[in-house]
Amino acid sequence: MTQTVTRRQSLRTLYLGAAGLLSYGLSGCGFQLRQSADLPFKSLFLILPRQSELGTGLRRNLASNANLQVFTEAKDMAASEVVLDVMSELRERVVVGLNASGQVRELQLRLRVKFRLRTPQGKNLIPEVELQQQRDLSFLETAALSKEIEEAMMYRDMQTDIVQQILRRLAAVKSL
């Protein structure tokens, strides 16, 4: 019995040592969890449609940055350093494949967002940019409800990607 206890203790010591070496190795390679973007300005005025799902994600990501004040009220526009103007958000659902009987087999989901970044005085820091994401979705009439849920998840994924792209572009702004 003492032999099995000693063996368990030696295995535990071996596992703990391996875990310690692995964590030490990961820290030495530069691995680091993703952090919020370091933006070159302290305040931002956000113009976007109120019911925009993309706007909700964008507001949430901007608000998570502790060094940034986000304004959405018109009276605060002059107090902000920059103005982020989301001009359009367009969702498209395009049929790209039909079967022999004319039923939809494949769809393409697209999300297009136009935005620009400027100063309150009108100087363009990021001229008008259109970002686009697209995903392919196979479609079965017998599984319409599950495909609808999958479509919603794909749109949410595309929105997240576009929000991250916008944040990276905001972080890359050089001069105010």
C-alpha positions in Angstrom: 0.0 0.0 0.0 2.8 2.4 0.8 4.3 1.6 -2.6 1.1 2.8 -4.4 1.0 6.0 -2.3 4.6 6.8 -3.1 3.9 6.1 -6.7 0.9 8.5 -6.7 3.0 11.2 -5.0 5.8 10.8 -7.6 3.2 11.0 -10.5 1.7 14.1 -8.9 5.1 15.7 -8.6 5.8 14.8 -12.2 2.5 16.3 -13.4 3.0 19.5 -11.4 6.5 19.9 -12.7 5.4 19.4 -16.3 2.6 22.0 -15.8 5.1 24.4 -14.3 7.5 23.9 -17.2 4.6 24.4 -19.7 3.4 27.6 -18.1 7.0 28.9 -18.0 7.5 28.0 -21.6 4.3 29.8 -22.7 5.3 33.0 -20.8 8.7 32.9 -22.4 7.4 32.7 -25.9 5.5 36.0 -25.7 2.1 34.4 -25.4 -0.4 37.0 -24.0 -4.2 37.2 -23.9 -5.8 39.7 -26.3 -6.2 43.1 -24.6 -8.3 46.1 -25.6 -6.8 48.3 -28.3 -4.6 51.2 -27.1 -6.3 54.1 -28.8 -4.5 57.4 -29.5 -7.3 59.6 -28.3 -9.2 60.0 -25.0 -12.7 60.8 -26.1 -14.8 59.7 -29.0 -18.3 60.8 -30.3 -20.2 57.9 -31.8 -22.7 58.4 -34.6 -24.7 55.3 -35.6 -28.3 54.0 -35.8 -29.8 53.3 -32.4 -31.2 49.9 -33.3 -27.9 48.7 -34.9 -26.7 45.3 -33.6 -23.3 46.2 -34.8 -23.5 49.4 -32.9 -24.2 47.6 -29.7 -21.1 45.5 -30.1 -19.0 48.5 -31.0 -20.3 50.5 -28.0 -19.5 47.6 -25.7 -16.0 47.2 -27.0 -15.3 50.9 -26.9 -16.7 51.2 -23.4 -14.4 48.4 -22.2 -11.4 50.7 -22.8 -10.8 52.4 -19.5 -8.9 55.3 -21.1 -11.7 56.3 -23.5 -14.8 58.3 -23.0 -17.6 57.5 -25.4 -20.2 60.2 -26.1 -23.4 59.6 -28.0 -25.4 62.8 -27.1 -25.2 65.6 -29.7 -24.3 68.2 -27.0 -21.1 66.3 -26.3 -19.8 66.3 -29.9 -17.6 69.4 -29.5 -16.0 68.0 -26.3 -14.8 64.9 -28.1 -11.4 64.6 -29.8 -12.7 62.4 -32.7 -16.0 61.5 -34.3 -16.7 57.9 -35.5 -19.5 58.0 -38.0 -21.0 54.7 -39.0 -22.8 55.7 -42.1 -24.4 52.4 -43.1 -24.8 48.8 -42.1 -26.3 46.5 -44.8 -27.2 42.8 -44.4 -27.7 40.8 -47.6 -28.9 37.3 -48.1 -28.2 36.1 -51.7 -29.2 32.8 -53.3 -26.1 31.3 -54.9 -27.3 27.7 -55.6 -30.5 25.9 -56.6 -31.2 22.2 -56.9 -32.8 20.6 -60.0 -36.3 21.3 -58.8 -35.5 25.0 -58.2 -35.3 24.9 -54.4 -32.6 26.9 -52.6 -29.5 24.8 -51.8 -26.9 27.5 -50.9 -27.0 31.0 -49.6 -24.4 33.7 -49.2 -24.7 36.0 -46.2 -23.1 39.4 -46.5 -22.6 42.2 -44.0 -21.3 45.6 -45.3 -20.4 48.5 -43.0 -19.3 52.0 -44.0 -17.6 54.3 -41.5 -15.2 57.2 -41.2 -13.3 58.8 -38.4 -12.9 62.6 -38.3 -12.3 65.4 -35.9 -15.3 67.5 -34.8 -13.9 70.3 -37.1 -14.2 68.0 -40.1 -10.6 66.8 -40.7 -10.7 63.2 -42.0 -8.5 60.9 -40.0 -9.8 57.7 -41.7 -11.6 58.5 -44.9 -14.8 56.6 -45.7 -14.2 52.9 -45.6 -16.4 50.0 -46.5 -15.8 46.7 -44.6 -17.4 43.5 -45.9 -17.8 40.1 -44.5 -19.4 37.1 -46.2 -20.3 33.6 -45.2 -21.7 30.6 -47.2 -24.6 28.7 -45.8 -26.0 25.5 -47.1 -29.8 25.4 -46.9 -32.3 22.6 -46.4 -36.0 23.2 -46.5 -36.5 20.4 -43.9 -34.2 22.1 -41.5 -35.3 25.7 -41.9 -35.5 26.5 -38.2 -32.0 25.3 -37.5 -30.7 27.1 -40.5 -32.3 30.3 -39.3 -30.5 29.9 -36.0 -27.2 29.2 -37.8 -27.8 32.3 -40.0 -28.2 34.5 -36.9 -25.0 33.0 -35.4 -23.1 33.7 -38.7 -24.3 37.3 -38.7 -23.2 37.7 -35.1 -19.8 36.3 -36.0 -19.4 38.7 -38.9 -20.4 41.6 -36.7 -17.7 40.7 -34.2 -15.1 40.4 -36.9 -16.1 43.9 -38.3 -16.0 45.5 -34.8 -12.5 44.1 -34.3 -11.4 45.4 -37.7 -12.8 48.9 -36.8 -11.0 48.9 -33.5 -7.7 47.9 -35.1 -8.1 50.8 -37.6 -8.9 53.2 -34.8 -5.8 52.1 -32.9 -3.7 52.7 -36.0 -4.6 56.4 -36.3 -1.4 58.4 -36.2 -2.2 62.2 -36.1 -5.0 64.2 -34.7 
